[in-house]
Amino acid sequence: MTQNVIIIGGGPAGLTAAIYAARAGLQPKCFLGVKTSSQLQLTTAVENYPGFLTIMGPDLIDTMVKQAEQQGADVVYDDALHIRYIQSDQLFTVFTADSEYQSKSLIFAGGSKSKTLDVIGSAEFWNKGVSTCAVCDRVKNNSSVVIVGGGDVACEEALYTSRTAKCVYLVLRRNEFRASAVMVDKVKSEPKIQIIYDSNVVKITGDKSVNSVLIKNNKTTVETELNVSHLFWCIGNQPQTGILTGTCDLDEFGYITLNSTKEEGVNDKTTMSSQKGLFVAGDCADKKYRQAVVAAATGCMAAMDCERWLQEQEKFEKK
């Protein structure tokens, strides 16, 4: 049976798209595989998602899944391994390990994965002081933290954290920043931020949570122990878009590029990719915000754009 829409992604973007598409009568089939699972599945307490004073990451996803199913979405716990667009039929084919599915449209919400380094203690203290988002993890007053990275994101996180932290150690593996000059100037002018060049984290230690980080200078090999409560990896993100190679346009970093449409003389951004009928939501097209609430919003947008497009193409079969 040909679907109206297939949704790929198990995070707030994909599940919100599933909720809206189901309410529109599209009967979406939503793939929640391991490869496109939400980073919230690896998160403990979430305190910045509207509607919840605090909720565990996996519980938030579970609630979204139940809501999508309640609205009529068909949730499939399987990985989409390959996507092919058949021009002659104007259909998308989604392949899993042992099945294939055809659809008139596709919403891709595969997300992105934050890059980390495999150092002693990083896995042990994950979500116990070690994470990839200072904005997500509230740093208590008078705490000291380590932020690893030299790009704009690392600088932004350092500046944000310096509002409450006693001291922010910004650790760069080289002797220069990759960030823009404006961001570097802001970081250097903040007295709470100490910049440590030419260094790498070699060990993270603690009891129930992080209490120290050992860094090593790459040139002198001198090791220094920093007494801190948090370590944030800010060394980049990898969008999970590999299965779209050859299906739609990706930028140099692997993020999906979105098209603009011109309606009534106004350039209007949409969630459609370069491939007609393929819509995008969440972190796989978002280099800047990477927040659950933003991903959910784009999921809503993608579902509405998809429904409108199906109606315009006279492909909408309400069941």
Stockholm file with secondary structure:
# STOCKHOLM 1.0

chainA/1-319         MTQNVIIIGGGPAGLTAAIYAARAGLQPKCFLGVKTSSQLQLTTAVENYPGFLTIMGPDLIDTMVKQAEQQGADVVYDDALHIRYIQSDQLFTVFTADSEYQSKSLIFAGGSKSKTLDVIGSAEFWNKGVSTCAVCDRVKNNSSVVIVGGGDVACEEALYTSRTAKCVYLVLRRNEFRASAVMVDKVKSEPKIQIIYDSNVVKITGDKSVNSVLIKNNKTTVETELNVSHLFWCIGNQPQTGILTGTCDLDEFGYITLNSTKEEGVNDKTTMSSQKGLFVAGDCADKKYRQAVVAAATGCMAAMDCERWLQEQEKFEKK
#=GR chainA/1-319 SS CCEEEEEECBSHHHHHHHHHHHHTTCCCEEECCSTTBCGGGGCCEECSSTTCSSEEHHHHHHHHHHHHHHHTCEEECSCCCEEEEETTTTEEEEECSSCEEEEEEEEECCCEEECCCCCBTTTTTBTTTEESCTTTSCCCTTCEEEEECCSHHHHHHHHHHTTTCSEEEEECSSSSCCSCHHHHHHHHTCTTEEEECSEEEEEEEESSSEEEEEEEETTTCCEEEECCSEEEECSCEEECCGGGBTTBCBCTTSCBCEEEEEETTEEEEEEEESSTTEEECSGGGCSSCCCHHHHHHHHHHHHHHHHHHHHHTTCCCCC
#=GC SS_cons         CCEEEEEECBSHHHHHHHHHHHHTTCCCEEECCSTTBCGGGGCCEECSSTTCSSEEHHHHHHHHHHHHHHHTCEEECSCCCEEEEETTTTEEEEECSSCEEEEEEEEECCCEEECCCCCBTTTTTBTTTEESCTTTSCCCTTCEEEEECCSHHHHHHHHHHTTTCSEEEEECSSSSCCSCHHHHHHHHTCTTEEEECSEEEEEEEESSSEEEEEEEETTTCCEEEECCSEEEECSCEEECCGGGBTTBCBCTTSCBCEEEEEETTEEEEEEEESSTTEEECSGGGCSSCCCHHHHHHHHHHHHHHHHHHHHHTTCCCCC
//
